[in-house]
């Protein structure tokens, strides 16, 4: 499996708090069949404005953690990206290192849980027209989606991809997020299943259990698209067509 949304690099944002925790997380990920992870550090998130998410710092931490993985014979490859908090500046920041995935082909975007601005329609359209496909991170956790599922269809019709958190499917993010994530799967509106792992306890890599549940709903072939084919295309900068 390829996991394109997690926070495994230590001491950056609200993710892993130590190298030891990161190794515990990644060992658990490997045991579930994960071969590649994209660390998606928070970018321009109002809660994490003081973190050092410069390319040099991220590369330094990633190189150190990759060396530890190699030392302990945990065969997982670390890739780098960001979870970009929504503002109207998405095109402006798209040339900055790490804000996009797959060589400026995709951008993982999150919204405030309680507010999705009306401006997002035009901004996401403009981003798509610039050649960057928006990936909407964990929409099942947004209040507006929980109250009005049609916005998910709107995003898909606008050319966005939908990424669901494994923990949401398993009920770890609350009942409303669970119900919305189940609906996204049943309506075949999900393009990527990811862990959004933050620690080695209550928000660890639970992607295998989530994958098994998804497989029981939409079958193995369609489920494999969410954890193998689509994530692979994204990190390799390949186009996805639907």
N, C-alpha and C positions, 0 to 999 in steps of 0.2 A: 504494500500500500504506500501511497505518497500523500503526506499530510501537508497541505499548503497554508494552514493557519494554526500557529501555536506561539508560545512565548517561552522557549526553552533556554535562551541565553540568560545567564545569571546576572542579577543586580542591574537590570536595565529599566524595567517598568514594573508592572504588577505581576510579572511572571516569576520564574524561578529565583529563589533567594540565595542560591549558592551553587558552586560547581557540583557538589555532592548531590544536591537536589536534581540538578539537570541530568546527571548521570543516572540517577534512579528513574527519572521520567523516561529517558531514552532507552534504558534497559527494558522497561515495561513496554514501551512502544515496539521495540524489536521483537519481544515475545508475542506481540499481537500481529506481526507480519509487516510492520512499517520498515521501509528501506530508505526513504528520503523524507526530510522535514524542511519546511520553509519557516524559519523564524520570522515572525511578523511583528516587529517592535511597533509600539504605538507611535504614530506620527501626527503631530499637531493636535493631540488630544488635550482638552483643557485641564485635565487632571495631571498630565505628565509633561508639562511644558519645559521643565527644568532638567529632563534626562538628556544625556549625551548620546544622541542617535546619529552622530556623524559617521560617515562611511569608515573612516580610519578606526574609530573606537569599536564599531560593530564587527569589522573584519578582524580586529585584534582578539576580541572575545570569542568570536566564532572559531578562529584558528586554534586558540588554546583549547576550547572544548572539543573540537574535532580531533586534536592530538590525544586528548584523554580517551575519547571513544576508540581511537585506534589502539591505544595502549591497553585498554581493557577488552579489546576484541569485540566491540559492539559495532556491527557493520551497518551503520547508518550514516548517510551523507547529509550534511547541513547546507542548506541554501539560504539566501538572505532576501528579505523583502520587508514590507511594512503593512500595518493595518492603519489606513489613512482615515482620520476623522473628517466627516463631511463639512466642508465649507465651500463657498463658490469659487475657490481658487484652485480647483483640481487640475485644470490645464496648466496653470502657472507653475505649479509645483511638480508637474509630471516629468520635468527634465532633471530633477534632483535625484541623486543616487538613492536607491532603495525604495522609492515611492511606487515603483511599478514592478511587475513580475514578467519574466519571459522576454527581456529586452524591450521594454516599453510597449508591451502588447496588452497587458492586463493590469488593473488596479483594484486591490481589495479595499473596500470602503465600508466604514461603519457609521451609523447615525446615533444620536442621542436616543436612549431607550424610550423617552417620553415625547420626543419632538422630531418630526421629519419635515423640514421646511418646504414650502411650495416651490422654492427656487430649484429644488433638486431635479425636477423634470427637465428643465432647460439645461442645467449644468451637466447632467448625465448624458443628455443628447449631444451636447457640444463635445464632451469627452469621447463619446463613441465616434462621432464624426471626425475627430482628430486622429483616429486609429487606435485608440485605447479602449478595450472592452471593460466596463465596470463589473466587478464582482461584488454583489451585495452580501456583506457578512451577517450571518445569523439574523435574518429578518424575523424569524419566529419570536425573537425576544423583544421586538418593538411593539409598543402599546398600540400604535396605529394599525399594524398588521393584525394584531390579535383582535382588534375591533372591526377591521374591514379588510378581508383577505384579497379584495380585488386589486390592491396596490401591487401585490406580487405578480399578477398577470400584467399589470401596466409595465413593471420593470422588465419582464421577459419580452413583452411586445416591443419595448424600446431597445432591445438587444443586450440587456444586462444578463449576467449569470447569477444564479442563486446558490449560496453556500450555507448549508445547515450545520449546526454544531451537534456533535455526537451526544454530548451531555444533555442537550435539549430533548432529544428523542428518548432518552432513558429517564427523563423526569428530574434531572439534577438541577435544572434551571427554573423549576416551578411548574405548576400545572398548566398555566396558560401557554407558556413556551412549549411545553410538551404537546399540548393539543394542536397548536399552530404548526409545529414541526411535523407532526403526524399527517396533518392535512396537506402540507407541502409535498410530502413523499407520496401520499395517496393520489394527489392530483398530478403527479409526475412533473412537478415544478422545480425539483432540485437538480442542480448540475454538479455540485461538489459536496461531498461529506468530509468534514474536517474535525479535528479534536478540539481546537481552541484551548489546548492544555496550558495550564498556568502553574501547576505545582504537582507534588507527588502524593497528594492526599485527595481532597474533594474535587479537584479539577485536573485530573490526570488524563492520560491517553486512554479513553474508553471506546476507541473507534471500532474495535472488533465486535463488541456486544451490539453497538449501534448498527454496524454493517449487517450482522446476522438478523437483526430485526427488519432492516430495510429489505434484505433478501427474501424474507418471508412475505413481504408485501408486493414487491415488484419483480422478484426473480433474480437469479444470479447474474445473468447477462447485463441487465439494466443496473444492478447494484455495482458491478465491477466498473462500469463507466464512471461512477461517482468517486471511486477511491484509487483507480488505476489510470484508465485512459484519459479522462478529462484533466486530472491533476498533472499527468505527464505532459500533455499538450501545452498546458499553461506554463510550466517551468521551462519548457523547451521553446516557447514562443511560437507555437503552432496555432493555426486558426481552428476554431471550433464552429461547426455549422449545425443548425437545428431547424 
